[in-house]
Amino acid sequence: MKQHLALFAVALACMAWSACQTSEADQVLRNAHIVCLDGAGTEAQAMAVHDGRIVALGKEHEILNAYRGAKVMDMAGATIYPGLIDAHSHLLGYALTLDRLNLVGTASWEEVMERLAQWQAPGEGWVRGRGWDQNDWAISEFPTRRDLDALFPSRPVVLQRIDGHAVLANERALRETGMWEVEQVPGGEVLRLPDGSPSGVLVDGAADSLLSRIPEPSVQEKVSALKLAEQKMLEAGLTTVTDAGLEWGDILLMDSLHRSGDLHVRVMAMANPTPDNFDAMVARGGMRTDRLVAESFKFYMDGSLGSRGAALLAPYDDRPGHRGLLLQNVEAYKAQLRVVHENGFQAATHAIGDSAARLVLGAYAEILQGPNDFRWRVEHAQVLHPMDRPLFGQNSVIPSVQPTHATSDMYWAGERLGRGRIRRAYAYVDLMAELGMLPLGTDFPVEDIDPRKTFLAAVARQDAMRYPPEGFHMDQALTPRQAMLGMTLWAAIASRMDKEVGSLEVGKQADFVVMDRDWLKLEDPHEVLEAEVLQTFVAGELLHSTKTPLLP
């Protein structure tokens, strides 16, 4: 009898201990394969979430016992990753292209004109489009405005090249923006017809000058566009993006949409380095909320390789004597960097060519002077001289790259760079070795928003057509885990958001994505293109789903 009483007492004590251990949670996800991507290889079977944050991860029975009062979701064995992060994109720019003519994938100038003729341009004002790339055409030459003038004699037309570093405009657009009479633009080029008139193609600074003179979309147009763009992001599994180049007013707009609940995805906003933006950022000390971080400035040192605007140390192989375009006065650039440094902000500079990269890394080294935690970045870092690469590690400078640029450019980049330089271009393994990490992005809308294509390009170094069969310089291919870290934890570190997002850890935001398969265990990297994003959660809130959660 005494033995039975003793056992009963022990049972009561265990029940009391268990009750004391039960903690508060809003929801528990069970029967899952949770890949935490915390850098330590942690995996779990269940996860508890409370007030939008992760409160526990572990074995299923442990989590279910500790959080008995929570809503339980059966994930049916699906794989859960941290919410995916795009380390370099243009969210607002992408949003505003969604109701414009899409010219991506056009195989000729004739196809561009066919799409234009069939497209119903809204209203009676500007006709806008983006995505043409003359490098994809059999005749890989820049088009001219003549066909546009014939098709749209009374409406202004502007068609941006896929990389945004060149535009094609008709005569009406050139005259309405005052660019018809412009001879030269610092850091830009106005191409001309044999008669001396503008051909309609404007590169880099000249393109920017024209675009800046087009009437701005209204606030309501931006709001509607951002809402639609967010849905595209969530469908792709993206919960955080870096928007590389915004005006302060647009940063405030995104903040207001977060506060009103109209925008949910997190944004790391880089401000354009204008005097007004500097004044606003310095006066306020930047901005940091749980959904938006604005502590960075985005600079441009050169243009793009596709439009031959990237600044190279030696001339282009396919345009003798031409070395690209530098878009910054180096001394003025350094002065701005000093202001950025004094205020604890982050600098991020677009540098594609080896000449531009050398100037940027040299300026950074002069100001940073060794290891630090400012997390200054070089965006794209496509072509580097081997002598300059160690400057990344020596000054804690983060290279931010976009793998799909490599697989888009590989068809023609060798013609631009020649056999020597192409071997040291898009060198992701070499870049990762400098700091032991490499954040990945897409640069959307320059490339597709789809992270699956980022993964494929990084791991297989092929495009969706399995070209090239042997892979594009496979010595620079990332492993599947490195590619996933590049789209999660490493991207969060580069964006100064790693304390909040980027991995599934207790205390972090419950941003996660539910996949129908584990990308780390694919037998063929191309299987990722068939992978499905089943659900996307931000702060524990289900915002996208192709399935109904199973509730026991």
SVG drawing of the C-alpha trace seen along z (x, -y; Angstrom):
<svg xmlns="http://www.w3.org/2000/svg" viewBox="-8 -71 55 73">
<polyline fill="none" stroke="black" stroke-width="0.4" points="0.0,0.0 2.8,-2.4 4.5,-1.5 1.3,-2.4 1.0,-5.7 4.6,-6.5 4.1,-5.8 1.0,-7.9 2.9,-10.8 5.6,-10.5 3.0,-10.6 1.4,-13.7 4.7,-15.3 5.5,-14.6 2.1,-16.0 2.7,-19.1 6.2,-19.5 4.8,-19.0 2.1,-21.7 4.7,-24.1 6.8,-23.5 3.8,-24.2 4.4,-27.6 2.3,-30.0 2.2,-29.7 -0.2,-30.7 0.5,-27.8 2.6,-24.6 3.8,-23.1 4.3,-19.4 5.2,-16.5 7.6,-18.7 11.1,-18.5 12.5,-21.9 15.8,-23.0 16.9,-25.9 19.8,-27.1 21.4,-28.7 24.9,-27.9 25.1,-24.9 23.1,-22.4 20.2,-22.4 17.1,-20.5 13.8,-19.9 10.5,-18.2 8.3,-20.8 8.2,-24.5 6.2,-26.7 5.3,-30.3 4.0,-33.1 3.3,-36.7 5.0,-36.3 8.2,-34.9 9.7,-31.5 9.6,-30.3 10.7,-26.7 12.2,-24.2 12.8,-20.5 11.5,-17.0 7.8,-16.7 6.8,-15.1 8.8,-17.7 7.2,-20.6 3.6,-19.2 4.0,-18.4 5.3,-21.9 2.7,-23.8 -0.6,-22.0 -2.9,-24.9 -1.8,-26.1 -3.4,-25.5 -1.5,-22.6 -0.8,-22.4 0.1,-19.0 2.6,-19.8 2.3,-16.3 6.1,-15.9 6.7,-19.0 10.1,-20.8 10.2,-24.2 12.9,-26.7 13.4,-30.2 11.6,-32.8 13.7,-33.4 15.5,-36.7 16.5,-38.5 19.7,-40.3 19.5,-42.7 16.4,-43.6 14.3,-46.6 10.9,-46.0 9.2,-49.3 10.7,-49.3 9.5,-45.7 6.1,-46.7 5.7,-49.5 6.6,-47.2 3.8,-44.8 1.3,-46.9 3.8,-47.8 4.7,-45.9 6.9,-42.9 9.6,-42.5 11.7,-39.8 12.6,-36.9 12.0,-38.7 14.1,-37.0 14.3,-39.9 13.6,-43.6 10.7,-42.5 9.2,-40.6 9.5,-43.7 7.5,-45.7 4.9,-42.9 4.3,-43.0 4.1,-46.8 1.5,-46.7 -0.7,-44.2 -0.4,-45.7 -3.2,-47.9 -1.3,-50.7 -3.5,-52.3 -4.6,-55.8 -3.3,-58.3 0.0,-59.2 3.3,-57.5 3.9,-54.0 6.3,-52.1 8.0,-48.8 11.0,-46.9 13.0,-43.7 14.5,-43.9 18.1,-42.6 19.8,-43.0 22.3,-40.3 19.5,-37.7 18.9,-38.7 20.4,-37.1 21.5,-40.6 22.8,-41.8 22.8,-45.5 21.1,-48.3 17.7,-49.2 16.8,-52.7 13.7,-54.9 12.6,-54.9 10.0,-52.0 8.7,-53.5 8.3,-56.9 6.2,-55.3 4.0,-53.3 3.6,-56.0 4.0,-59.4 2.1,-61.3 2.6,-59.3 6.0,-59.2 7.4,-55.7 10.3,-54.6 11.4,-50.9 14.0,-50.1 16.7,-47.5 16.5,-44.5 19.2,-45.7 17.8,-49.2 21.1,-50.8 19.8,-51.7 16.6,-52.9 15.1,-53.2 12.9,-56.2 11.0,-57.6 11.3,-61.2 8.2,-62.3 9.7,-61.1 13.1,-62.6 11.5,-66.0 9.1,-66.0 11.9,-65.3 14.3,-67.8 16.7,-65.1 16.5,-65.7 19.0,-68.5 21.3,-67.1 24.8,-66.4 26.5,-64.8 25.7,-63.6 28.3,-63.0 28.6,-59.2 26.3,-58.5 26.1,-58.2 23.5,-59.3 23.9,-57.1 23.3,-58.8 22.1,-58.0 24.2,-58.8 22.5,-62.1 23.6,-63.1 20.2,-63.0 19.6,-60.8 19.1,-57.1 16.8,-56.8 19.2,-54.7 20.5,-56.3 23.0,-54.6 23.5,-54.9 23.6,-58.6 21.7,-59.7 19.0,-57.0 18.7,-58.1 18.4,-61.7 15.5,-60.9 13.7,-58.6 13.9,-61.3 11.9,-63.7 9.0,-61.3 6.0,-62.1 6.1,-60.1 3.4,-57.6 0.8,-58.7 1.0,-57.5 -2.1,-55.3 -0.5,-53.8 2.5,-52.9 0.4,-51.4 -1.6,-49.2 1.6,-48.1 3.3,-47.2 0.4,-45.1 0.5,-43.1 4.2,-42.8 4.0,-41.5 1.7,-38.7 4.3,-37.7 7.0,-37.6 4.9,-35.5 4.1,-33.0 7.9,-32.7 8.6,-32.1 10.2,-35.5 9.6,-37.2 12.3,-39.8 13.9,-41.9 16.6,-44.5 15.4,-47.4 18.6,-48.8 17.9,-52.4 14.9,-54.4 13.9,-58.0 13.2,-58.9 9.5,-59.6 9.1,-56.0 10.8,-54.6 8.2,-56.5 5.5,-55.2 6.6,-51.6 6.7,-52.3 3.2,-53.7 2.0,-50.6 3.6,-48.3 1.9,-50.3 -1.5,-50.1 -1.2,-46.4 -1.3,-46.8 2.3,-45.6 3.7,-42.6 7.0,-41.6 10.1,-43.0 12.2,-45.5 15.8,-46.6 15.7,-49.9 18.8,-51.5 18.5,-55.2 19.7,-56.9 22.7,-59.2 20.9,-62.5 21.4,-65.6 17.7,-65.4 18.0,-61.8 21.3,-62.4 19.6,-65.2 16.6,-63.1 18.6,-60.0 21.2,-61.9 18.5,-64.0 16.6,-60.9 19.5,-58.5 17.9,-56.2 14.9,-54.0 14.5,-50.6 11.2,-48.9 10.3,-45.2 9.4,-45.4 11.7,-48.0 15.4,-48.8 16.7,-52.0 20.4,-52.4 22.1,-52.2 22.9,-54.2 23.2,-52.7 25.8,-54.2 26.6,-53.4 30.2,-53.3 29.6,-52.0 27.0,-50.7 26.2,-47.2 28.2,-44.7 25.3,-44.1 25.2,-47.7 29.0,-48.0 28.7,-50.5 30.7,-48.4 34.0,-50.1 36.9,-47.9 40.7,-48.2 41.3,-47.2 39.1,-47.9 36.2,-45.6 37.1,-42.8 34.1,-43.5 34.5,-47.3 38.1,-48.3 39.2,-51.4 36.0,-51.5 36.4,-50.9 32.9,-51.6 31.5,-54.4 32.4,-55.6 29.3,-57.2 31.0,-58.8 33.5,-61.5 35.8,-59.5 36.6,-62.4 33.0,-63.4 32.1,-59.7 34.7,-59.4 33.3,-62.5 29.8,-60.9 31.3,-57.7 32.8,-59.6 29.4,-61.0 28.0,-57.4 30.7,-56.2 30.5,-59.0 26.8,-58.2 27.2,-54.5 25.3,-53.8 26.0,-51.1 27.4,-51.8 26.5,-49.6 28.0,-50.3 27.2,-48.9 30.4,-47.8 30.4,-45.4 33.7,-46.0 37.1,-45.4 38.0,-49.1 34.9,-50.1 35.5,-47.4 39.1,-48.6 37.9,-52.2 35.2,-51.1 37.4,-48.7 40.1,-51.3 37.8,-54.0 36.3,-51.6 39.8,-50.5 40.8,-54.2 37.8,-54.8 37.2,-51.5 40.9,-50.8 40.7,-47.1 38.2,-44.7 34.9,-46.1 31.2,-45.4 29.8,-48.1 29.0,-45.5 29.7,-47.7 28.9,-46.0 29.9,-45.7 26.8,-44.9 27.3,-42.5 31.1,-42.2 31.0,-40.5 34.5,-41.2 37.5,-41.5 41.2,-41.6 42.8,-38.9 45.0,-41.6 41.8,-43.3 39.9,-40.4 41.7,-40.3 40.4,-43.8 37.1,-42.2 38.4,-40.1 40.9,-42.7 38.2,-45.4 35.2,-43.2 33.5,-44.2 30.6,-41.9 30.2,-40.9 26.6,-40.7 26.0,-38.7 23.1,-37.4 23.7,-33.9 21.2,-34.3 23.3,-37.1 26.0,-34.6 23.6,-32.2 22.0,-35.1 25.3,-36.7 27.2,-33.5 26.0,-33.5 27.8,-36.7 30.0,-37.8 33.0,-36.0 32.8,-38.2 32.8,-41.3 35.6,-40.2 37.8,-37.8 39.2,-34.5 41.4,-35.8 38.8,-38.0 35.9,-35.7 37.7,-33.1 37.8,-35.5 34.2,-36.7 31.2,-35.5 33.7,-33.8 31.4,-33.0 33.5,-30.4 36.5,-32.8 34.4,-35.6 32.8,-33.5 36.2,-32.5 37.0,-36.1 34.5,-36.3 33.1,-32.8 29.7,-33.9 28.0,-35.1 24.6,-36.8 22.5,-36.0 19.8,-38.0 18.2,-38.3 18.2,-42.0 14.6,-41.7 13.1,-43.0 16.4,-42.7 16.2,-38.9 13.2,-36.7 12.0,-37.1 12.0,-33.2 14.5,-32.0 14.4,-28.5 16.3,-29.9 18.8,-31.5 19.4,-28.1 19.8,-26.4 22.2,-29.0 24.3,-28.9 24.5,-25.1 24.4,-23.8 25.7,-27.0 23.2,-26.2 20.0,-27.8 16.6,-26.1 17.6,-24.6 20.6,-22.8 23.0,-25.0 25.9,-24.6 25.8,-20.8 29.0,-20.8 28.1,-23.9 29.5,-27.5 32.9,-27.4 31.8,-24.7 34.8,-25.4 32.8,-28.4 29.6,-26.5 28.1,-26.7 26.9,-23.7 23.1,-23.4 23.5,-24.4 25.7,-27.4 23.0,-28.5 20.3,-28.2 22.4,-30.1 23.0,-32.7 19.2,-33.2 18.6,-33.2 21.2,-33.7 23.9,-35.3 21.5,-37.6 20.2,-38.7 23.7,-39.4 24.4,-41.5 21.2,-43.4 21.9,-44.0 18.8,-42.0 20.3,-38.8 19.1,-39.3 15.5,-39.2 15.4,-36.9 17.5,-34.7 17.3,-31.5 14.9,-29.6 16.0,-30.2 14.3,-30.9 13.6,-34.6 13.7,-35.4 10.7,-36.4 8.6,-33.5 9.2,-34.0 9.2,-30.7 8.3,-28.9 6.8,-25.4 8.1,-23.5 7.0,-20.2 10.6,-18.9 14.0,-19.5 16.1,-21.5 19.2,-20.2 18.5,-16.6 17.7,-16.9 19.3,-14.3 19.3,-16.7 19.5,-20.5 17.0,-21.0 14.3,-19.4 14.1,-22.6 12.2,-24.1 9.4,-21.7 9.4,-22.5 6.3,-24.1 6.0,-26.7 3.1,-25.4 2.8,-28.1 4.5,-31.4 4.4,-32.9 5.5,-36.3 5.6,-36.8 3.6,-33.6 0.8,-34.8 -0.1,-32.7 0.0,-35.0 0.2,-32.5 -1.1,-29.0 -1.7,-26.4 -3.1,-24.0 -5.2,-24.0 -3.3,-23.4 -4.2,-20.1 -5.6,-20.6 -5.9,-17.5"/>
</svg>
